[in-house]
Amino acid sequence: MLFEFSDEHGELRRTVRDFFEKESDENRVRELMSSEQGFDPTCWGRMAEELGIVGLIVSEEHGGAGLGMVELAIVAEEMGRVLLCAPYLSSAVLATSVLEFAADEAAQKEILPKLASGEAIATLAFSEAANPWDFSAIAMTAEPKGDAFQLSGEKTYVLDGQIANEIIVVARVDGSLALFRVADDASGLSREALPPFDPTRRIAALRFKNTPASRISSGDLCCQLECALDRAIIALAAEQLGGAQRVLETTIDFAKTRFQFGRPIGSFQVIKHGCADMLVEVEFARSAVYNAAFSGDEDPQSVAVAAQMAKSYCSDAYLDIANRSIQIHGGMGFTWEHSAHLYYKRAKASEILFGTASYHRERMAALLGFGAR
């Protein structure tokens, strides 16, 4: 596939990079990752109003920009470069995509404009402990209660579940998957922030005990949910690409300026080989991400395979690059004051999020007809 980026794509990248480098430098990231909310509401509002990227993939009908996967990948890549602390993946990508693909028209008209404007933050609660990332493994059922439903059970690994004010839950009704909207102050709902390995991205466990909920979908949603998750997987892979690219750049800069035995360490063959290997991994990751993004816009039927390919490769590449960077930096790479550990933690947490590389390779094989998922 030929990746042809337009002038508009280049301008989008320049605009968001300039914004993020000013609003999400390392000092700001460290402040936010230790704060109670974990993100800056003012910055989030500016991302919505000034840049319009919070509603990037929301349809124009519902108040968004109506752009596609290539634009989303560009924005997510730039976010990954700076370890942006914001509920973008949870609200502007995953929850938005599920609502666009699977919710009924009334829910779309009510919720999506609020998400696009930054007025509300949404999360999708679907993961359960038994098999967190597989929709077919969802066991929570919704019990009818008059004109509404009640939910009981637990959802885990809920992105930004502790701060979201629009909670969308996936549960079963008569064996079929359906979407439910739960008020953030609903009775029987408790939210617990989980200790994060990566402090720049928050996760939570949500517990429901006879919690009132309204159904906002019809029919079995398995296919629509898979499509929405594939969008989020591509965005996450793009984030991983951006982080890997930044780690490569900082490592090369360090190798040029760190002297040992009267010469820069980058002149030693072992360091040269390490940096060359990192560069190859970054370029392969870039190809995988934009193959998936362009497939999502041009050939939606092939996007599922491309999404699994991108996530599996980028997960391995980012973690390896982050690890190599720490090795090249030596002792200082292990210190709290250096940024290397922040990227390593993001790489490790992102490797697991939405499924490990092995999980996505198995899923890709099943999609290609080489085995049962």
Sequence and secondary structure as in RCSB ss.txt:
>XXXX:A:sequence
MLFEFSDEHGELRRTVRDFFEKESDENRVRELMSSEQGFDPTCWGRMAEELGIVGLIVSEEHGGAGLGMVELAIV
AEEMGRVLLCAPYLSSAVLATSVLEFAADEAAQKEILPKLASGEAIATLAFSEAANPWDFSAIAMTAEPKGDAFQ
LSGEKTYVLDGQIANEIIVVARVDGSLALFRVADDASGLSREALPPFDPTRRIAALRFKNTPASRISSGDLCCQL
ECALDRAIIALAAEQLGGAQRVLETTIDFAKTRFQFGRPIGSFQVIKHGCADMLVEVEFARSAVYNAAFSGDEDP
QSVAVAAQMAKSYCSDAYLDIANRSIQIHGGMGFTWEHSAHLYYKRAKASEILFGTASYHRERMAALLGFGAR
>XXXX:A:secstr
      HHHHHHHHHHHHHHHHHS HHHHHHHHTSSSSS HHHHHHIIIII  TTTTS GGGTS    HHHHHHH
HHHHHHHT  SSIIIIIIIIHHHHHHHS HHHHHHHHHHHHTTS  EEEE   TTSTT GGG   BEEEETTEEE
EEEEEEEEETTTT SEEEEEEEETTEEEEEEEETT TTEEEEE   SSTTS EEEEEEEEEEEEE   S  HHHH
HHHHHHHHHHHHHHHHHHHHHHHHHHHHHHHH EETTEEGGGSHHHHHHHHHHHHHHHHHHHHHHHHHHHHHH G
GGHHHHHHHHHHHHHHHHHHHHHHHHHHHGGGGGSTTSTHHHHHHHHHHHHHTTS HHHHHHHHHHHTTSS  
